[in-house]
Amino acid sequence: MQSDASPVADADVPGQGTGTGKGAGVAEEPSRSVLRSETLIVLALSLGASALSALISFIGSVTKPGGLKDQAATLNASHAPGRPWLDLAWQLFGIATALVPVALVAHLLLREAPAGQRGPGLRAIGFDRRRPGFDLGRGTALAAVIGGSGLLLYLGARAAGFNLTVVPEALPEVWWKIPVLVASAVQNAVLEEVIVVGYLLRRLGQLGWSPMAALAASSLLRGSYHLYQGIGGFFGNMVMGVIFVLLYRRWGRVGPLVAAHALIDTVAFLGYALLAGRVGWLPTA
């Protein structure tokens, strides 16, 4: 399964820059102020904005009469009820536009090279096709561990009144429902792991952050944009964030994390679609 001599072969060390030397073929890093501004802009266009939105949503939920578990957070809802083709167009539009920040990150990483040369792009963070077996194998094992424990944590947090009822999907029964749910799961995985792990750790390393501080920032951000689900969603995803950062540093690739995240979300979305209302242990809105 593993073809390289090292999991970080041909890739930059996670969280580190590409060098500051000025010799031939050596990339020159932008100034810290440029990197800081770039990072803030990327986050403002993606998961940083989602974190602020989740915080506002959470404040609304805790100040609303009634308990958190009596309220619902719907993840994949219809955008045009009763108009399936228009709904499909909106679903595809939402998935595609959510990935624009990933394209921006790829562009920025391609520019990490001297003038006239091509930078590493997403290969720098291990999101490429060089090691599909390694990525899928590690990702599947990770998904089995994280997915099962995450479900138990959610059920426990909701029963304790710390979490809203999460409704993974509320799409109409149309032919494109399953493909859209799978595409949504993959979009979530790519967006989150590329930005909150690969890109953010790389930039924070270049800005001189310590490994522990960068880990805390990444996991806190991951928890924050899940705060709309409640306290359980916040802390559960923070723990997931710590694990993912440690594994990224060990493997030198976000590929396995993307695979794991996509599998976890796919099982959650499709499992809810198949089981909601049919089993007593699965909460529904």
C-alpha positions as CSV (number, residue, x, y, z in Angstrom):
1,M,0.0,0.0,0.0
2,Q,2.9,2.3,0.9
3,S,5.1,3.1,-2.1
4,D,7.3,5.9,-0.8
5,A,10.2,5.3,1.5
6,S,8.8,7.9,3.8
7,P,5.3,9.3,4.3
8,V,6.6,12.8,3.7
9,A,8.8,12.0,0.7
10,D,8.7,14.6,-2.1
11,A,6.5,16.9,0.2
12,D,7.3,19.7,2.5
13,V,7.3,19.1,6.3
14,P,3.8,20.0,7.5
15,G,3.6,23.4,9.0
16,Q,6.9,24.5,7.7
17,G,7.7,27.0,5.0
18,T,9.4,26.4,1.7
19,G,12.6,28.1,2.7
20,T,14.0,31.6,2.6
21,G,17.1,31.1,0.5
22,K,17.6,33.0,-2.7
23,G,19.6,30.4,-4.7
24,A,18.4,29.0,-8.0
25,G,15.2,26.9,-7.6
26,V,14.7,27.9,-3.9
27,A,11.4,29.6,-3.2
28,E,11.4,33.0,-1.4
29,E,8.7,33.3,1.2
30,P,6.6,36.5,1.3
31,S,6.9,38.7,4.3
32,R,5.1,37.8,7.5
33,S,2.6,40.6,7.0
34,V,1.7,39.4,3.6
35,L,1.3,35.8,4.9
36,R,-0.8,37.0,7.8
37,S,-3.1,39.0,5.6
38,E,-3.4,36.2,3.1
39,T,-4.4,33.7,5.9
40,L,-7.0,36.0,7.3
41,I,-8.5,36.6,3.9
42,V,-8.7,32.8,3.2
43,L,-10.4,32.2,6.5
44,A,-12.7,35.1,6.1
45,L,-13.9,33.6,2.8
46,S,-14.3,30.2,4.2
47,L,-14.3,28.5,7.6
48,G,-13.6,31.6,9.6
49,A,-16.8,33.1,8.4
50,S,-18.5,29.8,9.1
51,A,-17.2,29.9,12.7
52,L,-18.7,33.4,13.2
53,S,-22.0,32.3,11.6
54,A,-22.1,29.2,13.9
55,L,-21.5,31.4,17.0
56,I,-24.4,33.7,16.1
57,S,-26.6,30.6,15.5
58,F,-25.5,29.1,18.8
59,I,-26.4,32.3,20.7
60,G,-29.8,32.3,19.0
61,S,-30.3,28.7,20.1
62,V,-29.4,29.1,23.8
63,T,-31.5,32.3,24.1
64,K,-34.5,30.6,22.5
65,P,-37.2,29.2,24.9
66,G,-36.9,25.5,25.3
67,G,-33.9,23.1,25.5
68,L,-31.2,22.6,22.8
69,K,-32.3,19.1,22.1
70,D,-35.8,20.3,21.2
71,Q,-34.3,22.4,18.4
72,A,-32.8,21.1,15.1
73,A,-29.8,21.9,13.0
74,T,-30.4,20.7,9.4
75,L,-27.3,20.2,7.3
76,N,-28.6,19.3,3.8
77,A,-32.0,20.9,3.1
78,S,-34.1,21.6,0.0
79,H,-33.5,25.0,-1.5
80,A,-36.6,24.9,-3.8
81,P,-39.3,22.6,-2.4
82,G,-41.5,21.1,-5.1
83,R,-39.2,22.2,-7.9
84,P,-36.6,19.3,-8.2
85,W,-34.6,20.6,-11.1
86,L,-34.2,24.1,-9.6
87,D,-33.4,22.5,-6.3
88,L,-30.7,20.4,-8.0
89,A,-29.2,23.5,-9.6
90,W,-29.0,25.2,-6.2
91,Q,-27.5,22.1,-4.6
92,L,-24.7,21.9,-7.2
93,F,-24.2,25.6,-7.0
94,G,-23.7,25.4,-3.3
95,I,-21.3,22.5,-3.5
96,A,-19.2,24.1,-6.2
97,T,-19.0,27.6,-4.7
98,A,-18.0,26.1,-1.3
99,L,-14.9,24.7,-2.9
100,V,-13.7,28.1,-4.3
101,P,-11.5,28.8,-1.2
102,V,-9.8,25.4,-1.9
103,A,-9.0,26.6,-5.4
104,L,-7.6,29.9,-3.9
105,V,-5.4,27.9,-1.6
106,A,-4.1,25.8,-4.5
107,H,-3.3,29.0,-6.4
108,L,-1.5,30.5,-3.4
109,L,0.6,27.4,-2.9
110,L,1.5,27.3,-6.6
111,R,3.0,30.8,-6.1
112,E,5.5,29.5,-3.5
113,A,8.3,29.6,-6.0
114,P,10.7,32.0,-7.7
115,A,9.4,34.0,-10.6
116,G,8.9,31.9,-13.7
117,Q,8.7,28.6,-11.8
118,R,5.8,26.6,-10.5
119,G,5.3,26.0,-6.8
120,P,4.2,22.7,-5.1
121,G,0.5,23.6,-5.0
122,L,-1.7,21.2,-3.0
123,R,1.1,18.6,-3.3
124,A,2.8,20.6,-0.5
125,I,0.1,19.4,2.0
126,G,-0.3,15.9,0.6
127,F,-3.5,16.4,-1.3
128,D,-2.7,14.7,-4.6
129,R,-2.9,11.4,-6.4
130,R,0.6,10.0,-5.6
131,R,-0.5,7.6,-2.8
132,P,-4.2,6.6,-3.3
133,G,-3.9,3.3,-1.5
134,F,-2.2,4.9,1.5
135,D,-4.8,7.7,1.7
136,L,-7.8,5.4,1.4
137,G,-6.5,2.7,3.7
138,R,-5.6,5.1,6.5
139,G,-8.7,7.1,5.9
140,T,-11.0,4.1,6.2
141,A,-9.5,2.9,9.4
142,L,-9.6,6.5,10.9
143,A,-13.3,6.9,9.8
144,A,-14.2,3.6,11.6
145,V,-12.7,4.9,14.9
146,I,-13.8,8.5,14.7
147,G,-17.3,7.8,13.2
148,G,-18.4,5.4,15.9
149,S,-17.1,7.4,18.8
150,G,-18.5,10.6,17.3
151,L,-22.0,9.1,17.1
152,L,-21.9,8.0,20.7
153,L,-20.7,11.4,21.8
154,Y,-23.5,13.1,19.9
155,L,-26.2,10.8,21.4
156,G,-24.8,11.4,24.8
157,A,-24.5,15.2,24.4
158,R,-28.1,15.4,23.1
159,A,-29.5,13.3,25.9
160,A,-27.7,15.6,28.4
161,G,-29.3,18.7,26.7
162,F,-25.9,20.0,25.4
163,N,-26.7,19.5,21.7
164,L,-29.3,20.3,19.2
165,T,-30.9,17.5,17.2
166,V,-28.8,17.2,14.1
167,V,-30.7,16.4,10.9
168,P,-28.1,15.4,8.4
169,E,-30.4,15.6,5.4
170,A,-33.9,16.8,4.6
171,L,-33.9,16.4,0.8
172,P,-36.9,15.3,-1.2
173,E,-37.1,11.7,-2.5
174,V,-35.7,12.4,-5.9
175,W,-33.3,10.6,-8.2
176,W,-30.4,12.9,-7.4
177,K,-30.7,12.8,-3.6
178,I,-28.0,10.1,-3.0
179,P,-25.4,11.6,-5.4
180,V,-25.9,15.1,-4.0
181,L,-25.4,13.8,-0.4
182,V,-22.2,12.0,-1.4
183,A,-21.0,15.1,-3.2
184,S,-21.8,17.2,-0.2
185,A,-19.8,14.9,2.1
186,V,-16.8,15.1,-0.2
187,Q,-17.1,18.8,-0.4
188,N,-17.1,19.2,3.3
189,A,-14.1,16.9,3.7
190,V,-12.0,18.7,1.0
191,L,-12.8,22.2,2.3
192,E,-12.2,21.5,5.9
193,E,-9.1,19.3,5.8
194,V,-7.3,21.4,3.1
195,I,-7.9,24.7,4.8
196,V,-8.1,24.0,8.6
197,V,-5.3,21.4,8.6
198,G,-3.0,21.6,5.6
199,Y,-3.1,25.2,4.7
200,L,-3.5,26.7,8.1
201,L,-0.8,24.7,9.8
202,R,1.6,25.5,6.9
203,R,0.9,29.2,7.2
204,L,1.1,29.3,11.0
205,G,4.4,27.5,10.8
206,Q,5.7,30.1,8.4
207,L,4.5,32.8,10.7
208,G,6.6,31.4,13.5
209,W,3.8,29.8,15.6
210,S,4.9,26.9,17.8
211,P,3.5,23.4,16.9
212,M,1.3,23.4,20.1
213,A,-0.2,26.8,19.3
214,A,-0.9,25.9,15.7
215,L,-2.6,22.7,16.9
216,A,-4.7,24.6,19.3
217,A,-5.7,27.2,16.7
218,S,-6.6,24.5,14.1
219,S,-8.7,22.4,16.5
220,L,-10.4,25.5,18.0
221,L,-11.4,26.7,14.6
222,R,-12.8,23.2,13.7
223,G,-14.8,23.2,16.9
224,S,-16.0,26.8,16.4
225,Y,-17.7,26.3,13.0
226,H,-19.6,23.3,14.4
227,L,-20.9,25.3,17.3
228,Y,-24.3,25.6,15.6
229,Q,-24.8,22.0,16.7
230,G,-24.3,22.9,20.4
231,I,-21.7,22.3,23.0
232,G,-21.3,18.7,22.1
233,G,-20.6,19.5,18.5
234,F,-18.0,22.1,19.6
235,F,-16.0,19.9,21.9
236,G,-16.4,16.7,19.8
237,N,-15.0,18.4,16.8
238,M,-12.2,20.0,18.8
239,V,-11.1,16.5,19.8
240,M,-11.3,15.4,16.2
241,G,-9.2,18.4,15.2
242,V,-6.4,17.5,17.6
243,I,-6.3,13.9,16.4
244,F,-6.3,15.0,12.7
245,V,-3.5,17.5,13.3
246,L,-1.3,14.9,15.0
247,L,-2.0,12.4,12.3
248,Y,-1.2,15.0,9.6
249,R,2.1,15.7,11.2
250,R,2.8,12.0,11.4
251,W,1.8,11.1,7.8
252,G,2.6,14.4,6.1
253,R,-0.6,14.2,4.0
254,V,-4.1,15.5,4.3
255,G,-5.2,12.8,1.8
256,P,-6.1,10.3,4.5
257,L,-8.0,13.0,6.5
258,V,-10.0,13.9,3.5
259,A,-10.9,10.3,2.9
260,A,-11.8,9.7,6.5
261,H,-14.0,12.9,6.7
262,A,-15.7,12.1,3.4
263,L,-16.5,8.5,4.6
264,I,-17.8,9.7,8.0
265,D,-20.1,12.3,6.4
266,T,-21.3,10.0,3.7
267,V,-22.3,7.3,6.3
268,A,-24.0,10.0,8.4
269,F,-26.0,11.5,5.5
270,L,-27.0,8.2,3.9
271,G,-27.5,6.4,7.2
272,Y,-29.9,9.1,8.3
273,A,-31.7,9.0,5.0
274,L,-32.2,5.3,5.3
275,L,-32.8,4.9,9.1
276,A,-34.6,8.1,10.2
277,G,-38.0,7.2,11.6
278,R,-37.3,3.5,11.3
279,V,-35.1,3.0,14.4
280,G,-35.8,4.3,17.9
281,W,-32.3,5.3,18.9
282,L,-31.8,7.8,16.1
283,P,-33.2,11.3,17.1
284,T,-35.3,13.1,14.5
285,A,-36.6,16.6,14.4
